[in-house]
Amino acid sequence: MVALFDTHVHLNSEQFTEDLEAVFGRMREVGVTQVLCAAFDMKSSAETAKMAMERPLVVASVGVHPHDAEDVPDDYLARLEQLSHRPRVVAIGEIGLDYYRDLSPRPVQQRVFREQLALVRELNRPVIIHSRDAFGDLLEILRSDGISPAGGVMHCFSGSWEVARECMDMGFYISLAGPVTFKNAAKLKDIAVKVPLDRLLIETDCPYLTPEPIRGRRNEPAHVRYVAEHIAQLRGMSLDELAFATTANAEKLFNLK
């Protein structure tokens, strides 16, 4: 039986309210043995931490997404630090920059990103990075500020191979999601082949970014198998080999061994 680790889910989304138990059942049926439930604001940070305590297959991260940077309370860093010490909270994230939607002003996004990076370094925790149409400023901040020795992951990676190489040099894993399966995703398919196996992670980012061949439906952790199967085919390796490597990478990054 394969053992797959979906390193980025949002199972606290309202889209899972009605059938969460069935979602967990389908996940187990296809060999998904662990998921990381990623937070995006203060409310979801509390929710993910709670879910990780209650669900043995779930670990969590806490943090504020760039979309929500403008709305952080004055004490948000202290509250994130408290939540980070809860059992099975293993990372800070998802944090970063998003210049595609610009739901928070860019200077505010950058400030909140840098403040959370400082917390990452203080706590020596892995960091989960979100970047959309913002790799220029994001890399500049990472070069100047840095992360912790615990490393991190570029979640749902969408950059170039050159960006991927620089991120890996900084200590990041590269995580690929449903878009790698899309027919027009030549750049992502090339990256899926080039990333060293010991730096590769897989995810769904559910309920978003449903992979082929079921694109258009709500995404869920069971569908990470489509991502894994596609990448294994691209790399000319078995699903078992891909699953073993990416799960081991996730367990190493999130210190689960």
C-alpha positions in Angstrom: 0.0 0.0 0.0 1.4 3.4 -1.0 1.8 6.0 1.8 1.2 9.5 0.5 1.6 12.8 2.4 -0.5 15.7 1.2 1.5 18.6 2.5 -1.1 21.3 2.0 -4.8 21.1 2.6 -7.5 23.4 3.9 -9.9 20.8 5.5 -11.3 23.5 7.8 -12.9 25.1 4.7 -16.6 25.4 4.7 -16.6 23.3 1.6 -15.9 20.2 3.8 -18.5 20.9 6.5 -21.0 18.4 5.3 -18.9 15.4 4.5 -15.5 15.7 6.4 -15.7 12.1 7.6 -16.3 10.8 4.1 -13.3 12.9 2.9 -11.1 11.2 5.5 -12.4 7.8 4.5 -11.6 8.4 0.8 -8.2 9.7 1.8 -7.4 6.5 3.7 -8.7 4.3 0.9 -6.1 5.6 -1.7 -3.2 5.5 0.7 -3.0 9.1 2.0 -1.6 8.6 5.5 -1.0 12.2 6.6 -2.0 15.7 5.7 -0.8 19.1 6.7 -3.7 21.5 7.3 -2.4 25.0 6.5 -3.7 28.2 8.0 -4.2 31.5 6.3 -5.5 33.9 9.0 -5.9 34.0 12.8 -9.2 32.2 12.8 -8.0 29.4 10.6 -4.8 29.2 12.7 -6.8 28.3 15.7 -8.9 25.9 13.7 -6.0 24.0 12.2 -4.3 23.7 15.6 -7.5 22.2 17.0 -8.0 19.8 14.1 -4.4 18.5 14.5 -5.0 17.8 18.2 -8.2 15.9 17.4 -7.3 14.0 14.2 -4.3 11.6 14.2 -3.8 11.9 10.4 -3.5 15.7 10.6 -0.6 18.0 11.4 -1.0 21.8 11.2 0.6 25.1 10.4 -0.3 28.6 11.7 0.2 31.9 10.0 -1.3 34.7 8.0 -1.7 34.7 4.2 -0.9 37.8 2.3 -4.6 38.2 1.4 -5.3 38.8 5.1 -2.2 40.8 5.9 -4.2 44.1 6.2 -6.5 42.7 8.9 -4.0 41.3 11.4 -4.6 42.3 15.0 -1.9 44.1 16.9 -1.1 41.0 19.0 -1.1 38.5 16.1 2.5 37.5 16.4 2.2 36.7 20.1 -1.0 34.7 19.3 0.7 32.8 16.5 3.6 32.0 18.8 1.2 30.6 21.4 -0.5 28.5 18.8 2.8 27.2 17.4 3.5 25.4 20.7 0.3 23.4 20.5 0.7 19.6 19.9 1.3 18.7 16.2 1.6 22.3 15.0 4.7 21.8 12.9 5.2 24.9 10.8 4.5 28.6 10.2 2.4 29.3 7.1 1.2 29.9 4.7 2.8 33.2 4.5 4.3 35.3 1.6 3.2 37.6 -1.1 0.4 37.6 -3.6 0.5 40.3 -6.3 -2.2 38.5 -8.5 -5.2 39.5 -6.4 -3.6 42.3 -4.3 -6.2 41.9 -1.6 -3.9 43.7 0.8 -1.6 46.6 -0.2 1.8 45.3 -1.2 3.7 47.3 1.4 1.5 45.7 4.1 2.0 42.3 2.6 5.7 42.8 2.7 5.7 44.0 6.3 3.6 41.1 7.6 5.6 38.6 5.7 8.9 40.0 7.2 7.4 40.0 10.7 6.3 36.4 10.4 9.7 35.4 8.9 11.3 36.9 12.1 9.0 34.6 14.1 10.0 31.6 12.0 13.7 32.4 12.8 13.0 32.9 16.5 11.1 29.6 16.8 13.4 27.7 14.4 10.3 26.3 12.6 9.8 25.3 9.0 8.0 27.9 6.9 5.4 27.4 4.2 5.6 30.1 1.5 2.9 31.3 -0.8 4.0 33.3 -3.8 1.9 34.3 -6.8 3.2 36.8 -9.3 5.6 38.1 -6.7 8.8 36.1 -6.9 10.9 39.2 -7.5 10.1 40.9 -4.2 9.7 37.6 -2.4 13.2 36.4 -3.2 14.6 39.8 -2.4 13.1 39.6 1.1 14.2 36.0 1.6 17.8 36.9 0.5 18.0 39.7 3.0 16.0 38.3 5.9 16.4 34.5 5.6 14.6 31.6 7.1 15.5 29.3 9.9 17.8 26.3 9.7 14.6 24.1 9.8 14.0 25.0 6.2 10.7 25.4 4.4 8.6 24.6 1.4 7.5 26.7 -1.7 3.9 25.6 -1.7 2.1 25.1 -5.0 5.2 26.2 -6.8 4.6 28.3 -10.0 7.9 29.8 -10.7 10.7 29.1 -13.2 13.4 26.5 -12.9 15.9 29.3 -12.1 13.7 30.4 -9.2 13.3 26.8 -8.0 17.1 26.3 -8.0 17.6 29.5 -5.9 14.9 28.4 -3.5 16.4 25.0 -3.0 19.8 26.7 -2.4 18.1 28.6 0.4 16.9 25.4 2.0 13.4 25.0 0.5 11.6 22.0 -0.8 9.5 22.4 -4.0 5.9 21.3 -3.7 3.8 20.6 -6.7 0.0 20.5 -6.8 -2.8 19.8 -9.3 -1.6 22.3 -12.0 1.3 20.0 -12.8 -1.3 17.6 -14.3 -2.8 20.3 -16.6 -2.2 19.8 -20.3 -0.7 23.2 -20.9 1.7 23.1 -17.9 4.9 22.4 -19.7 7.0 24.5 -17.3 5.7 22.7 -14.3 6.2 19.3 -15.9 9.8 20.2 -16.6 10.3 21.2 -13.0 8.7 18.0 -11.8 11.4 16.1 -13.6 14.3 18.4 -12.7 13.8 18.8 -9.0 16.0 16.3 -7.1 13.9 13.6 -5.6 15.1 14.5 -2.1 13.7 18.1 -2.5 10.3 17.3 -3.9 6.9 17.4 -2.1 3.3 16.9 -3.3 0.0 18.5 -2.3 -3.5 19.2 -3.3 -4.1 22.7 -1.8 -7.7 21.4 -1.5 -10.5 22.4 -2.0 -8.7 24.3 -4.8 -6.7 23.3 -7.9 -8.3 19.9 -8.6 -6.0 17.8 -10.9 -6.7 16.2 -14.2 -8.6 14.0 -14.9 -11.2 15.3 -12.5 -10.6 19.0 -12.9 -13.7 21.1 -12.2 -14.7 19.2 -9.1 -14.0 20.1 -5.5 -10.5 19.0 -4.6 -9.7 16.8 -1.6 -6.7 14.9 -0.1 -7.5 11.6 -1.9 -6.8 13.4 -5.2 -3.1 13.9 -4.3 -2.7 10.4 -5.8 -3.4 11.9 -9.2 -0.6 14.4 -8.6 1.8 11.6 -7.5 0.9 9.3 -10.3 1.5 12.1 -12.9 4.8 13.1 -11.5 5.9 9.5 -11.2 5.1 8.9 -14.9 7.0 12.1 -15.9 10.0 10.9 -14.0 9.8 7.3 -15.2 9.5 5.8 -11.8 6.9 3.8 -9.9 4.2 5.4 -7.8 5.6 3.5 -4.8 9.0 5.1 -5.2 7.6 8.6 -5.6 5.3 8.1 -2.6 8.1 6.8 -0.4 10.4 9.7 -1.3 8.0 12.5 -1.0 6.5 11.2 2.3 10.0 10.8 3.7 10.8 14.4 2.6 7.7 15.7 4.4 8.4 13.8 7.6 12.0 15.1 7.6 10.9 18.8 6.9 8.2 18.7 9.5 10.3 16.7 12.0 7.8 13.9 12.3 10.3 11.0 12.7 
